[in-house]
Amino acid sequence: MMWLINLLRKRPSDKTILISRIVFWLLLSWSLYYNLISLGKWLDPNFFWVDVSESTVTIIKYVFISLWLVPILLWVTNLCLFKSKYVRIIQIVFGVVLFYISHKIQESPTLDIDVLIWLMWLFPLIAWITWKCITSKCLKYWQKIEKIRV
């Protein structure tokens, strides 16, 4: 138990954060592509209490799969787009979106993509709680730092 507390206490390097983001998003997009497109699994056509057509469900599948472009672009350009408090809000919103996606994929009798995505929503939740998934460059983005000399 103590090793878990020590692991959560220390801050990973920026390279580790960037690589873990890429691995997370690639795993997410590959598993979504394999299950939704290759195997042809169905999404629940009832989105936000509105029934949508089959072509709209197909578009939604491709939007879910194309989410991997965001961290790749951020990794390549090393941009900081938001202040750290807004990044934390984005992390929790992304966790809720993953939770929602996991419930929209129709369940199968085997442990499959719905369970994987349900488990993956815990990672943005942990990143939101611990502030550990923000690079050091982006921690102080748009903040004015003043040195006070005594």
C-alpha positions in Angstrom: 0.0 0.0 0.0 2.9 2.4 0.8 4.4 1.9 -2.7 1.1 3.0 -4.3 1.1 6.2 -2.1 4.7 6.9 -3.0 4.0 6.3 -6.7 1.1 8.8 -6.6 3.2 11.3 -4.7 6.1 11.7 -7.1 5.7 13.4 -10.4 6.6 11.5 -13.6 8.9 13.1 -16.2 7.5 15.0 -19.1 8.7 12.3 -21.5 6.8 9.6 -19.5 3.7 11.7 -19.5 3.8 12.2 -23.3 4.5 8.6 -24.0 1.7 7.4 -21.6 -0.7 9.7 -23.4 0.2 8.4 -26.8 -0.1 4.8 -25.6 -3.4 5.4 -23.9 -4.9 7.1 -27.0 -3.5 4.6 -29.5 -4.9 1.7 -27.4 -8.2 3.5 -27.2 -8.4 4.2 -31.0 -7.2 0.8 -32.1 -9.6 -1.1 -29.8 -12.5 1.1 -31.0 -11.6 0.6 -34.6 -11.2 -3.1 -34.3 -14.4 -3.6 -32.4 -16.7 -1.0 -34.0 -15.5 -1.1 -37.6 -13.7 -4.5 -38.2 -16.0 -6.7 -36.1 -19.0 -4.5 -36.8 -20.3 -4.2 -33.3 -23.2 -1.9 -32.8 -23.6 1.3 -30.9 -26.9 1.9 -29.1 -28.8 4.2 -31.5 -30.3 6.2 -28.6 -28.0 9.1 -28.1 -29.0 11.6 -25.4 -32.6 10.2 -25.5 -32.9 10.8 -29.2 -33.0 7.9 -31.7 -30.6 8.5 -34.6 -30.3 6.9 -38.0 -27.8 4.2 -39.0 -25.7 6.7 -41.0 -25.4 9.0 -38.0 -24.3 6.1 -35.9 -21.6 5.3 -38.4 -20.5 8.9 -38.3 -20.4 8.8 -34.5 -18.3 5.6 -34.7 -15.7 7.4 -36.8 -15.7 10.5 -34.5 -15.0 8.2 -31.5 -12.1 6.6 -33.4 -10.7 9.9 -34.7 -10.2 11.2 -31.1 -6.6 9.9 -31.2 -5.5 12.9 -33.4 -5.6 15.3 -30.5 -2.8 13.9 -28.3 -0.6 13.1 -31.4 -0.8 16.8 -32.5 -0.2 18.0 -28.9 2.8 15.6 -28.6 4.4 16.6 -32.0 3.9 20.3 -31.5 4.4 20.4 -27.6 1.8 23.1 -27.3 0.1 24.2 -24.2 -3.4 25.3 -25.2 -5.0 25.9 -21.8 -4.1 26.8 -18.2 -3.6 23.9 -15.9 -7.0 24.4 -14.2 -8.7 24.1 -17.6 -6.7 21.0 -18.5 -8.0 19.4 -15.3 -11.6 20.2 -16.3 -10.9 18.7 -19.8 -9.5 15.6 -18.1 -12.6 15.0 -16.0 -14.9 15.7 -19.0 -12.9 13.2 -21.1 -13.3 10.7 -18.3 -17.1 11.2 -18.3 -17.1 10.9 -22.1 -15.3 7.6 -21.9 -17.7 6.4 -19.3 -20.6 7.4 -21.7 -19.0 5.7 -24.7 -18.6 2.5 -22.7 -22.3 2.4 -22.0 -23.3 3.1 -25.6 -21.4 0.1 -27.0 -23.7 -2.9 -26.8 -22.5 -5.5 -24.4 -21.3 -8.9 -25.4 -21.0 -12.1 -23.3 -17.2 -11.9 -23.3 -15.1 -9.2 -21.7 -14.6 -6.9 -24.6 -14.3 -3.3 -25.6 -17.0 -2.0 -23.3 -15.2 -3.3 -20.3 -11.8 -2.0 -21.6 -13.2 1.5 -22.1 -15.0 1.4 -18.7 -11.6 0.6 -17.1 -9.8 3.3 -19.2 -12.0 6.0 -17.9 -10.3 5.6 -14.5 -7.0 6.9 -15.9 -8.3 10.4 -16.7 -10.1 10.4 -13.3 -6.8 9.6 -11.5 -5.0 12.2 -13.6 -7.6 14.8 -12.7 -7.3 14.0 -9.0 -3.5 14.0 -8.8 -2.6 16.7 -11.3 0.1 14.3 -12.5 -0.7 14.2 -16.2 0.2 17.8 -17.0 3.7 18.5 -18.4 5.9 21.0 -16.5 5.8 23.4 -19.4 2.0 23.5 -19.2 1.8 23.7 -15.4 2.8 27.4 -15.4 1.2 28.3 -18.8 -0.3 31.8 -18.7 0.7 32.4 -15.1 2.6 35.4 -14.0 5.3 34.4 -11.6 6.8 37.1 -9.4 9.8 36.6 -7.2 9.5 38.2 -3.9 12.8 39.1 -2.3 13.0 39.7 1.4 
